[in-house]
């Protein structure tokens, strides 16, 4: 069985595909100067791109971990965009947690697993 590594560097691969499953690394916004809605839009777009590069899409999500800097402040705004983006007929298992990021401008990070 082959292992496909997408957008690899010496520290990580953005996606690893093996045995019919794609694992995406933690995805954060490219422009962290934006608010939670701007960062969420960027992250969801990047997830779409990496899923496509991995041979799958959001209809095949298995699980998503959402890490947020401030759930009390940003959860509702992030979740509204999530609800518009996710395929309502194929929702993944999901967990959301509040964390401290190494960069104080990061408000959101997603970790995704999808069937290929």
N, C-alpha and C positions, 0 to 999 in steps of 0.2 A: 504494500500500500504506500502510495506516495503522500508526501506532505508538501503542500504548496504554501509558500511564505510570500506575502504581498507587502510591498513597501517596507522592506527590511533595512535595518541599520545595525551597527554593532551592539546596540542595547535592546532592540525589540523589533518585532514585525507588527505592522498595523493590523494585519489579519493573518490567521493561520487556518488553512483548510485541510481537514483530514477525515477520512471515513464518513463523508457526507455531512460534516458539521463545520461551520465557520465560526471561529472565535475572534472577535475584534478586541484590540487593546483599548485601554481607556481613551476616550475621545473627548477633547476639550476644544473650545472655540479658538480659531486662529487669531481673532481680534478680541482680546479680553477686556478692552476698554468699554465694550458695549454692556448694556444692562442684561438682566436675566432673559428677556425676550430675544434680544439680539444674539446672545450666546446660545440660547436654546435652538434658534433657527439655524445657526451655523453648525451646531453639533448634529442636529437631525439631518441636515443636508450632507454632511460628511459621512454619517452612518449610511445614508442611501448610496453614496459613491462607493464606499468600501464594501457594502453588501453586493453591489453590482459587479465590482472587481472580483469578488469571491464567488460569483455565479449564483447569487440568490437575491432576495429582496425582503422588504419588511413584512410581507404576507407570510413569511416562513420563520419569523422570529420565534425562538424558544424561550429565552430569558433575557431580561435587561436589568442591570443594576444602575440606579441613578444616584449619584453622589452629589450633594448640594452643600454649598457653604452656609446658607442661611435658609432653612426650610420654613421658618416662621414668616419670613418676609417674602420669599420667592416661590413657594410651593404652588400656590394657586395660579400664578402667571405661567410658570413652566408647565403645569399640568394642562392648562387650556391649550397651549400649543401642542403638547403631546397628544391630547385627545383629537385634535384636528389632523395630526400626522399619522398616528397608528391606524392600522387596518382593524376596524371595530369587529370584523368577523373573525379575526385571527390574532387576538391579543396574546402577548407572551406572559409567562410568569414574570413578576416584577417586584423589585424591592427598592425602596428609597431610603437613604440615610444622610444625616448631616455629618460632614467631615471638615477637617482643616487641611487646606491645600498648601503646597509649598510656595505658590505664587498667590498673593492676596487678591489679585484681580480675577482669578478663576472662580466662577460662581457655580459651575456645573461640569460633571464628567459622567459619561455613559460608558458602560461595559456591556457588550452585546454578544449573544450566541444565537446562531440561526442554522436551520437545516439548509442544506444545499440541494 
